[in-house]
Amino acid sequence: MPEGDTVWQAARRLDAALAGHRLIRSDLRVPRLATADLAGREVLGVVPRGKHLLIRFDGGLTLHSHLRMDGAWRVYAAGQRWTGGPGHQIRAILATEDRTAVGYRLPVLDLLRTAHEHCVVGHLGPDPLSAFGRGDPQLASPGPDWDPDEALARLLSDPARPLGDALLDQRNIAGIGNVYMAELCFAVGATPWLPIGELPDPARLVATARRLMEANRERPDRTTTADPRAGRLHVYGRAGRPCQSCGARIRVADDTHGMPGRPRPTYWCPHCQHGPAPAAYPA
């Protein structure tokens, strides 16, 4: 599931393949961009921002994409077979002389002026993962840099809000998705339904978010446990299995997390995590 670390990795691959090179082909397969042609433009850099990707070109243009649940960017060498999915799932093709970036199943794809990037990412909170660039200050990540005090203030702005809802709100901290939400709640010993204002040490939550996402930004397999041999995650995706810490059965329930009509499976350990919880679905 693409979250901030996955997007960071995708941005790094795209930046390494495209930055500093001119496109010899561009094909944007969404109706509103069907006539847009980026061929001949130099790629200045690729910047991650939370769950968003910004590919910047000379002439002041940016291609903005969001992976959501199953979008992906793949990079291929010239002549290499494309294996990211069937052709009808391709939404973008960006090719240089020796590399081709192909965007599959991209639910969000926009072309905008680089000066207007704030229109698509300006609402985001601090990003735990530092942007990388090519030494050009213009490639700095838009929006606020990582600031734990700012992240904490945003999270606590609504003390009655359930912890899981607050963590998934990209206006508080950019890049946290359902996996990190569940694992962070476990790490601080609270259920996702505990009002965040009742969390004993919310600063620890913010520090842990930064630590876990930084630790995983270069890992191919996301890991939040001390011993991956026993399992890479504490609770996410482990419904019905024993908790690695206490042995209790991991529970799962569907919750919209403030987004009506979009229930997500929410995992927790009823022994290690304290606070309110709905009746668990059979695990």
Secondary structure in CASP SS format (residue, H / E / C, confidence):
PFRMAT SS
TARGET T0000
AUTHOR 0000-0000-0000
METHOD secondary structure of the structure
MODEL  1
M C 1.00
P C 1.00
E C 1.00
G H 1.00
D H 1.00
T H 1.00
V H 1.00
W H 1.00
Q H 1.00
A H 1.00
A H 1.00
R H 1.00
R H 1.00
L H 1.00
D H 1.00
A H 1.00
A H 1.00
L H 1.00
A C 1.00
G C 1.00
H C 1.00
R E 1.00
L C 1.00
I C 1.00
R E 1.00
S E 1.00
D E 1.00
L E 1.00
R C 1.00
V C 1.00
P H 1.00
R H 1.00
L H 1.00
A C 1.00
T C 1.00
A C 1.00
D C 1.00
L C 1.00
A C 1.00
G C 1.00
R C 1.00
E E 1.00
V E 1.00
L E 1.00
G E 1.00
V E 1.00
V E 1.00
P E 1.00
R E 1.00
G C 1.00
K C 1.00
H E 1.00
L E 1.00
L E 1.00
I E 1.00
R E 1.00
F E 1.00
D C 1.00
G C 1.00
G C 1.00
L E 1.00
T E 1.00
L E 1.00
H E 1.00
S E 1.00
H E 1.00
L C 1.00
R C 1.00
M C 1.00
D C 1.00
G C 1.00
A E 1.00
W E 1.00
R E 1.00
V E 1.00
Y E 1.00
A E 1.00
A C 1.00
G C 1.00
Q C 1.00
R C 1.00
W C 1.00
T C 1.00
G C 1.00
G C 1.00
P C 1.00
G H 1.00
H H 1.00
Q H 1.00
I E 1.00
R E 1.00
A E 1.00
I E 1.00
L E 1.00
A E 1.00
T C 1.00
E C 1.00
D C 1.00
R E 1.00
T E 1.00
A E 1.00
V E 1.00
G E 1.00
Y E 1.00
R C 1.00
L C 1.00
P C 1.00
V E 1.00
L E 1.00
D E 1.00
L E 1.00
L E 1.00
R E 1.00
T H 1.00
A H 1.00
H H 1.00
E C 1.00
H H 1.00
C H 1.00
V H 1.00
V H 1.00
G C 1.00
H C 1.00
L C 1.00
G C 1.00
P C 1.00
D C 1.00
P C 1.00
L C 1.00
S C 1.00
A C 1.00
F C 1.00
G C 1.00
R C 1.00
G C 1.00
D C 1.00
P H 1.00
Q H 1.00
L H 1.00
A C 1.00
S C 1.00
P C 1.00
G C 1.00
P C 1.00
D C 1.00
W C 1.00
D C 1.00
P H 1.00
D H 1.00
E H 1.00
A H 1.00
L H 1.00
A H 1.00
R H 1.00
L H 1.00
L C 1.00
S C 1.00
D C 1.00
P C 1.00
A C 1.00
R C 1.00
P E 1.00
L H 1.00
G H 1.00
D H 1.00
A H 1.00
L H 1.00
L H 1.00
D C 1.00
Q C 1.00
R C 1.00
N C 1.00
I C 1.00
A C 1.00
G C 1.00
I C 1.00
G C 1.00
N H 1.00
V H 1.00
Y H 1.00
M H 1.00
A H 1.00
E H 1.00
L H 1.00
C H 1.00
F H 1.00
A H 1.00
V C 1.00
G C 1.00
A E 1.00
T C 1.00
P C 1.00
W C 1.00
L C 1.00
P E 1.00
I H 1.00
G H 1.00
E H 1.00
L C 1.00
P C 1.00
D C 1.00
P H 1.00
A H 1.00
R H 1.00
L H 1.00
V H 1.00
A H 1.00
T H 1.00
A H 1.00
R H 1.00
R H 1.00
L H 1.00
M H 1.00
E H 1.00
A H 1.00
N H 1.00
R C 1.00
E C 1.00
R C 1.00
P C 1.00
D C 1.00
R C 1.00
T C 1.00
T C 1.00
T C 1.00
A C 1.00
D C 1.00
P H 1.00
R H 1.00
A H 1.00
G C 1.00
R C 1.00
L C 1.00
H C 1.00
V C 1.00
Y C 1.00
G C 1.00
R C 1.00
A C 1.00
G C 1.00
R C 1.00
P E 1.00
C C 1.00
Q C 1.00
S C 1.00
C C 1.00
G C 1.00
A C 1.00
R E 1.00
I C 1.00
R E 1.00
V E 1.00
A E 1.00
D E 1.00
D E 1.00
T C 1.00
H C 1.00
G C 1.00
M C 1.00
P C 1.00
G C 1.00
R C 1.00
P C 1.00
R E 1.00
P E 1.00
T E 1.00
Y E 1.00
W E 1.00
C C 1.00
P C 1.00
H C 1.00
C C 1.00
Q C 1.00
H E 1.00
G C 1.00
P C 1.00
A C 1.00
P C 1.00
A C 1.00
A C 1.00
Y E 1.00
P C 1.00
A C 1.00
END
